[in-house]
């Protein structure tokens, strides 16, 4: 089990290292990692029987880093 996690981690770190060379692509990749992490987090809470607003949390959790990565500004 731990070998599988180590292989996955090395693979994902390699992909992240490649995508860090392009600014906007780096922001999108980090947002994708955040989205997957939030989905897993909300799924674990749901399995524990804790009532969660999964869609609301995912949408806000994705909008915030996207607004930073794509430099959305209120003028």
Secondary structure, 3 states (H helix, E strand, C coil): CHHHHHHHHHHHHHHHHHHCCCHHHHHHHHHHHHHHHHHHHHHHHHHCCCCCCHHHHHHHHHHHHHHHHCCCCCC
